[in-house]
Amino acid sequence: MTEPRVDRPHIPGYGIPKTLKGTLPWSWAQERLERAMVYWLATAGTGGAPHLIPIWGSWVDGHWYVEGGPTRWQRNLRENPQLAIKVEFGDEVVSVEGTARELVAPAEPLSSAILGGYAKYKTAGLYEASASHWAQGGLWELTPVKAFAWSVFPTDMTRFRFPTE
C-alpha cells in the first residue's frame, strides 16, 4: 500500500495547528486499527438514513475487512458503497472513510491474512472466523480514501489522504 499524504484538516475555531509539526505518522493509526477489538461502522442507504453499529473486523495491509449476515449495514453497502469506521482507545481516535466492495471466497494469501487479523477474537475467547463463511459473500473490504487521527486533540490532529487508483 502506498503511504497516504499527511496534512491537517481545516476546522475554524478548533485550534488545529496550521503546520505539519506534531502530526501523527500513518504507522501510529495503522497500529490502532490492527489491534482494535470494536470498530464503529457507519453506512447509509440510498435514502441517506444513517446506520451506526459496533462490530468486529480485521485491518490487513491497508484495508479493513468485516463479515456478517444479511443485515441492514450490508443492504446499505449494496445500495451505497460509502463506509466509515472509527476506533478509539481513551483519547486516541482513528476514523477511516472509504469505499466498500463485497468479496466472495477471497483467494490465498488474502484469505489467510484476513483470518490472521480476526485471530485476536479467538485469542480473547470470543469468536473464530472461517473462510468458509465467505463462500457466498458477506465479507466486505474497505478501501480508504481519507482518515483522521489524534491522541491529543487538537494538537496532533492529522488527516491522511490516500491515493486513488
C-alpha positions, 0 to 999 in steps of 0.5 A: 500500500502506498503511504497516504499524504499527511496534512491537517484538516481545516476546522475554524475555531478548533485550534488545529495547528496550521503546520505539519509539526506534531502530526501523527505518522500513518504507522501510529493509526495503522497500529490502532486499527490492527489491534482494535477489538470494536470498530464503529461502522457507519453506512447509509442507504440510498435514502441517506438514513444513517446506520451506526453499529459496533462490530468486529473486523480485521485491518490487513495491509491497508484495508479493513475487512468485516463479515456478517449476515444479511443485515441492514449495514450490508443492504446499505453497502449494496445500495451505497458503497460509502463506509466509515469506521472509527476506533478509539482507545481513551483519547486516541481516535482513528476514523477511516472513510472509504469505499466498500466492495463485497468479496466472495471466497477471497483467494490465498494469501488474502484469505489467510491474512484476513483470518490472521487479523480476526485471530485476536477474537479467538485469542480473547475467547470470543469468536473464530472466523472461517473462510468458509463463511465467505463462500457466498459473500458477506465479507466486505473490504474497505478501501480508504480514501481519507482518515483522521487521527489524534491522541491529543486533540487538537494538537496532533490532529492529522488527516491522511489522504490516500491515493486513488487508483 
